[in-house]
Amino acid sequence: MKIYELKCVPNARRFRMFLAGKGIEMTYQQVDLGAGENLELAFLVKNPAGHTPVLELDDGTCLSETMTI
């Protein structure tokens, strides 16, 4: 599994703290929101809204709602 995020975004920090508290290790991919990386087609396929964080499961399914993740 992989998380697409920007560390300084509150929802991403909240999710990192939750995973750390549960002892779950995760791969993180930083998304540069300032450079518009979240608006590129490759990212919009994962989350059409262009928001972070996005959880990509091993089968390629992406969850983009923080409450769902």
Buried (B, 14 or more C-beta within 10 A) or exposed (E): EBBBBBEEBEBBBEBBEEBEEEEEEEEBBEBEBEEEBBEEEEBEEBBEEBBBBBBBEEEEEBBBEBEEB
